[in-house]
């Protein structure tokens, strides 16, 4: 049995960080989901009792995104050929199939679970471990919106709770934060169901860092889209994130 140490926690944190990016990697937030038909952001009510703390965390995250993530993402895209970048993105999306498959089952979405399973089988074999996505061209197994545990909780009637901003991870709410733990429990790389026996913290951290690099351009693009050119970026991100999540829960 593994003993819990700061090294294990470091590896787990790295994987938890990139795990939270899975949604950003697999979803595209359209203008119609963020804004009304007239092009202006809709006014919505969001519970934010921790606003003073959230704003401090938001400023910290914004600094990290602009001064660390932006250069990292730009550097990664500069040195990585587009086919390699796309293949890496496909690989990490494919390996997270259990999160999407189980989340569909927990919501009673049998058709969705079937499609995700079929896509995983096709892409893992013909697509060479998911680097390619031949399932996109197979009738009945085209891409579908990704499901995760936060959506499961919403489908079960769990309220979103207060809005929170998580250090490094960004906008969330209490329900979605708990959902991240559920996603971690279903992640095939992480404990307790790691497919790689006795995965050392160095490997965990290495895998997490690699996936972070792969996901960073998408994360940054999504963040910039939410932030926009608003006078109050904090409120813009809060409202945009909440509208997007509520639309995903209601679908």
C-alpha positions as CSV (number, residue, x, y, z in Angstrom):
1,X,0.0,0.0,0.0
2,X,1.3,3.5,-0.8
3,X,2.1,5.9,2.0
4,X,0.7,9.4,1.7
5,X,3.5,12.0,1.4
6,X,4.0,15.5,0.1
7,X,5.3,14.0,-3.1
8,X,2.1,12.0,-3.6
9,X,0.1,15.1,-2.8
10,X,2.1,17.1,-5.4
11,X,1.4,14.5,-8.1
12,X,-2.3,14.3,-7.2
13,X,-2.5,18.1,-7.3
14,X,-1.0,18.2,-10.7
15,X,-3.5,15.7,-12.0
16,X,-6.4,17.4,-10.2
17,X,-5.4,20.7,-11.8
18,X,-5.5,19.3,-15.3
19,X,-8.6,17.2,-14.5
20,X,-10.5,20.4,-14.0
21,X,-9.4,21.5,-17.5
22,X,-11.2,18.5,-19.1
23,X,-14.4,20.5,-19.5
24,X,-12.5,23.4,-21.1
25,X,-10.8,20.9,-23.4
26,X,-14.0,19.2,-24.5
27,X,-16.5,22.1,-24.5
28,X,-16.9,25.2,-26.6
29,X,-18.7,28.1,-24.9
30,X,-20.7,29.8,-27.7
31,X,-21.8,33.4,-27.7
32,X,-25.4,32.3,-27.6
33,X,-24.7,30.5,-24.3
34,X,-22.9,33.4,-22.7
35,X,-25.0,36.3,-24.1
36,X,-28.5,37.0,-25.1
37,X,-29.8,37.4,-28.6
38,X,-29.0,41.1,-28.5
39,X,-25.4,40.4,-27.9
40,X,-25.3,41.8,-24.4
41,X,-24.7,39.8,-21.3
42,X,-27.9,38.8,-19.6
43,X,-28.4,39.8,-15.9
44,X,-28.7,36.7,-13.7
45,X,-28.8,36.2,-10.0
46,X,-25.8,34.3,-8.6
47,X,-25.3,33.5,-4.9
48,X,-21.9,35.0,-4.0
49,X,-21.6,35.4,-0.2
50,X,-17.8,35.0,-0.5
51,X,-17.4,37.8,-3.0
52,X,-14.7,39.7,-1.1
53,X,-12.5,36.5,-0.9
54,X,-13.5,35.4,-4.4
55,X,-12.3,38.7,-5.9
56,X,-8.9,38.4,-4.3
57,X,-8.6,34.9,-5.6
58,X,-9.8,36.0,-9.0
59,X,-7.0,38.7,-9.2
60,X,-4.4,36.1,-8.2
61,X,-5.6,33.7,-10.8
62,X,-5.8,36.5,-13.4
63,X,-2.1,37.3,-12.7
64,X,-1.1,33.7,-13.0
65,X,-3.0,33.2,-16.2
66,X,-1.6,36.3,-17.9
67,X,2.0,36.0,-16.6
68,X,2.5,32.2,-16.5
69,X,-0.2,30.4,-18.4
70,X,-0.3,32.7,-21.4
71,X,3.5,32.4,-22.1
72,X,3.4,28.6,-21.4
73,X,0.5,28.2,-23.8
74,X,2.1,30.4,-26.5
75,X,5.4,28.5,-26.1
76,X,3.8,25.1,-26.3
77,X,1.9,26.1,-29.5
78,X,5.1,27.6,-31.0
79,X,7.2,24.5,-30.6
80,X,4.6,21.9,-31.2
81,X,3.5,21.0,-34.7
82,X,-0.3,21.3,-35.2
83,X,-0.8,17.5,-35.9
84,X,1.1,16.6,-32.7
85,X,-0.8,19.2,-30.7
86,X,-4.1,17.8,-32.0
87,X,-3.1,14.2,-31.4
88,X,-2.0,14.9,-27.8
89,X,-5.3,16.7,-27.1
90,X,-7.2,13.7,-28.6
91,X,-5.2,11.2,-26.5
92,X,-6.0,12.9,-23.2
93,X,-9.6,13.3,-24.1
94,X,-9.9,9.7,-25.0
95,X,-8.3,8.4,-21.9
96,X,-10.9,10.2,-19.8
97,X,-13.7,8.1,-21.3
98,X,-14.7,6.6,-17.9
99,X,-15.6,10.1,-16.6
100,X,-18.0,10.7,-19.5
101,X,-19.3,7.1,-19.7
102,X,-20.1,6.7,-16.0
103,X,-21.5,10.2,-15.8
104,X,-23.9,9.3,-18.7
105,X,-25.0,6.1,-16.9
106,X,-25.5,7.9,-13.6
107,X,-28.0,10.2,-15.3
108,X,-29.7,7.4,-17.1
109,X,-28.4,8.5,-20.5
110,X,-27.9,5.0,-21.9
111,X,-27.6,6.3,-25.5
112,X,-24.9,8.7,-24.4
113,X,-23.0,5.9,-22.5
114,X,-23.2,3.7,-25.6
115,X,-21.9,6.4,-27.9
116,X,-19.0,7.2,-25.6
117,X,-18.1,3.5,-25.2
118,X,-18.2,3.0,-29.0
119,X,-16.1,6.0,-29.6
120,X,-13.5,4.9,-27.0
121,X,-13.3,1.4,-28.5
122,X,-12.9,2.7,-32.1
123,X,-10.5,5.6,-31.3
124,X,-8.4,3.4,-28.9
125,X,-7.9,0.7,-31.6
126,X,-8.2,2.1,-35.1
127,X,-7.3,5.6,-33.8
128,X,-4.1,4.3,-32.1
129,X,-4.8,4.9,-28.4
130,X,-7.0,7.9,-29.2
131,X,-4.4,9.9,-31.0
132,X,-6.7,10.0,-34.0
133,X,-10.5,10.1,-33.9
134,X,-11.9,7.9,-36.7
135,X,-15.1,7.5,-34.7
136,X,-16.0,11.0,-35.9
137,X,-16.8,9.5,-39.3
138,X,-18.7,6.5,-38.1
139,X,-22.5,6.9,-38.2
140,X,-24.0,6.8,-34.8
141,X,-20.7,7.5,-33.0
142,X,-20.1,11.2,-33.8
143,X,-18.9,13.4,-30.9
144,X,-21.5,14.3,-28.3
145,X,-21.4,16.9,-25.5
146,X,-19.2,15.7,-22.6
147,X,-20.7,14.7,-19.3
148,X,-19.0,14.9,-15.9
149,X,-20.0,14.5,-12.3
150,X,-20.9,18.1,-11.7
151,X,-23.7,17.6,-14.3
152,X,-24.7,14.4,-12.6
153,X,-25.2,16.2,-9.3
154,X,-27.2,18.9,-11.1
155,X,-29.4,16.2,-12.8
156,X,-30.0,14.7,-9.4
157,X,-31.4,18.0,-8.1
158,X,-28.4,19.2,-6.1
159,X,-28.4,23.0,-6.1
160,X,-25.3,24.8,-7.3
161,X,-24.7,26.5,-4.0
162,X,-22.5,29.6,-3.6
163,X,-20.2,30.8,-6.3
164,X,-16.6,30.2,-5.5
165,X,-13.3,30.9,-7.2
166,X,-10.7,28.2,-6.7
167,X,-7.0,29.1,-6.7
168,X,-5.5,28.3,-10.0
169,X,-8.6,26.4,-11.2
170,X,-10.8,29.5,-11.6
171,X,-14.6,29.9,-11.5
172,X,-16.8,27.2,-9.9
173,X,-19.5,26.7,-7.4
174,X,-19.9,24.3,-4.5
175,X,-21.6,21.7,-6.5
176,X,-19.1,21.7,-9.3
177,X,-16.2,21.7,-6.8
178,X,-17.6,18.5,-5.3
179,X,-18.0,17.3,-8.9
180,X,-14.3,17.6,-9.4
181,X,-13.8,15.1,-6.6
182,X,-16.2,12.7,-8.4
183,X,-14.3,13.2,-11.7
184,X,-11.0,12.4,-9.9
185,X,-12.5,9.2,-8.5
186,X,-13.4,8.1,-12.0
187,X,-10.2,9.2,-13.7
188,X,-8.2,6.2,-15.0
189,X,-4.9,7.8,-14.3
190,X,-5.5,8.8,-10.7
191,X,-6.0,6.7,-7.6
192,X,-8.0,4.8,-6.6
193,X,-8.6,3.2,-10.0
194,X,-5.2,4.0,-11.7
195,X,-4.6,1.8,-14.6
196,X,-0.9,2.1,-14.0
197,X,0.0,0.0,-11.0
198,X,2.2,1.7,-8.3
199,X,2.4,4.9,-10.2
200,X,5.3,7.0,-8.7
201,X,4.7,10.6,-7.9
202,X,7.3,11.6,-10.5
203,X,5.2,9.9,-13.2
204,X,2.0,11.4,-11.8
205,X,3.5,14.8,-11.8
206,X,5.0,14.3,-15.3
207,X,1.6,13.1,-16.7
208,X,-0.1,16.0,-15.0
209,X,2.3,18.5,-16.4
210,X,2.1,17.1,-19.9
211,X,-1.7,17.2,-19.9
212,X,-1.6,20.7,-18.5
213,X,0.6,21.8,-21.4
214,X,-1.8,20.2,-23.8
215,X,-4.9,21.8,-22.3
216,X,-3.4,25.2,-21.6
217,X,-4.3,26.9,-25.0
218,X,-7.9,25.8,-24.7
219,X,-8.1,26.9,-21.1
220,X,-6.7,30.3,-21.8
221,X,-8.9,30.8,-24.8
222,X,-12.0,29.9,-22.8
223,X,-10.9,32.2,-19.9
224,X,-10.4,35.1,-22.3
225,X,-13.7,34.5,-23.8
226,X,-15.4,34.6,-20.4
227,X,-13.5,37.7,-19.3
228,X,-13.9,39.6,-22.5
229,X,-13.4,43.4,-22.3
230,X,-15.9,43.9,-19.5
231,X,-15.5,46.9,-17.1
232,X,-15.8,44.4,-14.2
233,X,-14.1,41.2,-15.4
234,X,-14.9,39.4,-12.2
235,X,-18.7,39.8,-12.7
236,X,-18.3,38.9,-16.4
237,X,-16.6,35.6,-15.7
238,X,-19.0,34.8,-12.8
239,X,-22.1,35.4,-14.9
240,X,-20.7,33.7,-18.0
241,X,-19.6,30.6,-16.1
242,X,-22.9,30.4,-14.2
243,X,-25.0,30.8,-17.4
244,X,-22.9,28.1,-19.2
245,X,-23.2,25.6,-16.3
246,X,-26.9,26.2,-15.9
247,X,-27.4,25.6,-19.6
248,X,-25.4,22.3,-19.4
249,X,-27.5,21.1,-16.4
250,X,-30.8,22.0,-18.1
251,X,-30.0,20.3,-21.4
